[in-house]
Amino acid sequence: MRSGKAPRLVLASLSPRRRELLHSAGVAFSVARARVEEEPLPSEPPPEAAARLALAKAIDVSSREPGVWVLAADTIVVLDREILGKPKSSAQARLMLEKLSGREHQVLTGVALIDPGGDVKYRSVVSTMVSFRRLAACEIEAYVRTGEPFDKAGAYGIQGRAGQFVSRIEGSYTNVVGLPLEAVLEVLTSFGLYSTDG
């Protein structure tokens, strides 16, 4: 974990999944809500959307909390170049899961890190390929009724009940959860924000 002398790290996200991942690794941080509209621009390529939104979140929090390091991330699900965002209704969640059924899709997470002076020190996009087995209509309906899909890109959480839908994953599992922990810890270590020495 960081020593008490290290600059404070703020996670620009209220996502419980991202908080849990950082906590599990022993990273010391606080959280702040990013006031950013999480919508891709028309015709914006998915990787650019993930990178832009992550940076926008980091800049927003950094502008309100100067003098700290700010880490931000944005995760999107892409199927056939279509970005599947967070469903706003049961019907939308059902439709997304029907599209993902029996198919391979891409999960992209943009990550940005801003230093205490407001300079961008890291910006990247991590990609993971995820395959779903074919889902029965009753499975989709039961999952939607749990309410789990509604605050998640692509209408599912791999760390939750939807883990049973996944037949194959290629790349970082934590990236699909919402934060590519391996890459993030490497970056935090390089800037003295994290250490495995305790």
C-alpha positions in Angstrom: 0.0 0.0 0.0 1.0 3.6 -0.4 3.0 5.3 2.4 1.4 8.2 4.3 3.8 10.6 2.5 2.5 9.7 -1.0 0.1 12.1 -2.7 -3.6 11.3 -2.3 -5.3 9.2 -5.0 -8.9 9.9 -5.9 -11.0 7.4 -8.0 -13.3 9.4 -10.2 -16.1 6.9 -10.0 -18.8 5.7 -7.6 -18.8 2.3 -9.2 -18.8 -0.4 -6.4 -17.0 -2.8 -8.8 -14.1 -0.4 -9.3 -13.9 0.3 -5.6 -13.9 -3.4 -4.7 -11.1 -4.1 -7.3 -8.8 -1.4 -5.9 -9.6 -2.3 -2.3 -8.8 -6.0 -3.0 -5.3 -5.0 -4.2 -4.7 -2.8 -1.2 -4.7 0.5 -2.9 -5.4 3.5 -0.7 -7.8 6.0 -2.3 -10.9 8.1 -1.9 -13.8 8.5 -4.3 -15.5 11.4 -6.1 -18.3 11.5 -8.5 -17.5 12.6 -12.1 -20.1 14.9 -13.5 -19.8 13.7 -17.1 -22.5 12.6 -19.5 -21.5 9.1 -20.3 -22.7 9.1 -23.9 -20.6 8.4 -27.1 -20.6 11.0 -29.8 -22.3 10.3 -33.1 -20.1 8.0 -35.3 -17.4 8.0 -32.6 -15.3 4.8 -32.8 -15.7 2.8 -29.6 -12.1 2.9 -28.5 -12.1 6.7 -28.9 -15.3 7.0 -26.9 -13.9 4.9 -24.0 -10.7 7.0 -23.9 -12.4 10.3 -24.2 -15.0 9.6 -21.5 -12.3 8.3 -19.1 -10.2 11.4 -19.6 -13.3 13.7 -19.3 -14.1 12.1 -15.9 -10.5 12.5 -14.7 -10.4 16.2 -15.8 -13.7 16.9 -14.2 -12.7 15.6 -10.8 -9.2 17.0 -11.0 -10.7 20.5 -11.7 -12.7 20.3 -8.4 -10.0 18.5 -6.3 -6.7 20.1 -7.2 -3.5 18.8 -5.7 -4.4 15.1 -5.9 -3.9 12.2 -8.3 -7.1 11.3 -10.1 -7.8 7.9 -11.7 -10.8 7.5 -14.0 -12.2 4.7 -16.1 -15.0 4.2 -18.6 -16.2 0.7 -19.7 -18.2 0.1 -22.8 -19.5 -3.1 -24.5 -19.3 -3.4 -28.3 -21.1 -5.8 -30.5 -20.7 -5.5 -34.3 -19.4 -2.0 -33.8 -22.5 -1.0 -31.9 -21.9 0.3 -28.4 -24.3 -1.2 -25.9 -24.6 1.2 -23.0 -26.5 0.9 -19.7 -30.1 -0.2 -20.3 -32.8 2.3 -19.3 -35.6 -0.2 -19.2 -36.3 -3.9 -18.9 -37.1 -4.1 -22.6 -33.8 -2.5 -23.4 -31.9 -4.9 -21.1 -33.7 -7.9 -22.6 -32.9 -6.7 -26.2 -29.2 -6.3 -25.3 -28.9 -9.8 -23.8 -30.7 -11.3 -26.8 -28.1 -9.7 -29.1 -25.2 -11.0 -26.9 -26.7 -14.5 -26.8 -24.4 -17.0 -28.6 -22.1 -14.2 -29.7 -18.6 -12.9 -29.1 -18.3 -9.2 -28.1 -15.7 -6.7 -27.0 -15.4 -5.0 -23.7 -13.3 -1.8 -23.8 -12.2 0.2 -20.7 -10.6 3.6 -21.1 -8.3 4.5 -18.2 -6.8 8.0 -17.5 -4.5 9.2 -14.7 -4.0 12.9 -13.9 -1.3 14.2 -11.6 -1.7 16.8 -8.7 -0.7 19.5 -11.1 -3.5 18.7 -13.6 -1.3 17.0 -16.2 -2.4 13.8 -18.0 0.2 11.1 -17.1 -1.5 8.1 -18.5 -4.2 7.4 -21.0 -5.0 3.9 -22.5 -7.7 1.6 -23.6 -7.8 -2.1 -22.7 -9.7 -4.6 -24.7 -11.1 -8.0 -23.7 -13.1 -10.4 -25.9 -16.1 -12.2 -24.2 -18.2 -15.0 -25.6 -21.7 -15.8 -24.4 -23.3 -19.2 -24.7 -26.7 -19.3 -26.3 -29.3 -18.0 -23.7 -32.8 -19.2 -23.4 -35.5 -16.6 -23.2 -36.5 -17.7 -19.7 -32.9 -17.2 -18.6 -32.8 -13.7 -20.0 -36.1 -12.9 -18.4 -35.1 -14.2 -15.0 -31.8 -12.2 -15.1 -33.5 -9.0 -16.1 -35.9 -9.5 -13.1 -33.0 -9.5 -10.7 -32.3 -5.8 -11.6 -28.6 -6.5 -12.0 -28.4 -5.3 -15.6 -29.5 -1.8 -15.1 -26.3 0.0 -14.0 -24.0 -2.0 -16.3 -22.8 -1.5 -19.8 -24.2 -4.3 -22.1 -26.8 -5.1 -19.4 -24.7 -7.6 -17.5 -22.1 -8.0 -14.8 -19.6 -10.8 -15.3 -18.9 -10.9 -11.5 -22.5 -11.4 -10.7 -25.2 -13.8 -11.9 -24.3 -13.3 -15.6 -21.0 -15.0 -15.0 -22.8 -18.2 -15.9 -23.6 -16.9 -19.4 -19.9 -16.6 -20.3 -18.4 -19.5 -22.3 -15.0 -17.9 -23.0 -12.9 -14.9 -22.2 -9.8 -13.6 -23.9 -7.9 -11.0 -22.0 -8.3 -9.3 -18.6 -11.2 -10.5 -16.5 -11.1 -7.4 -14.3 -11.4 -5.3 -17.4 -14.8 -6.7 -18.0 -15.7 -6.0 -14.3 -14.8 -2.4 -15.0 -11.1 -1.8 -14.3 -8.1 -3.5 -15.9 -6.5 -4.0 -12.5 -3.2 -5.5 -13.8 -2.5 -2.4 -16.1 -3.7 0.0 -13.4 -1.5 -1.4 -10.7 1.5 -1.2 -13.0 0.8 2.5 -13.7 0.2 3.4 -10.1 3.4 1.6 -9.1 5.4 3.6 -11.7 4.2 6.8 -10.1 4.8 5.7 -6.5 1.1 5.4 -5.8 1.1 1.7 -5.0 3.6 -0.8 -3.7 3.3 -4.5 -2.8 5.8 -4.0 0.0 3.0 -2.8 2.4 
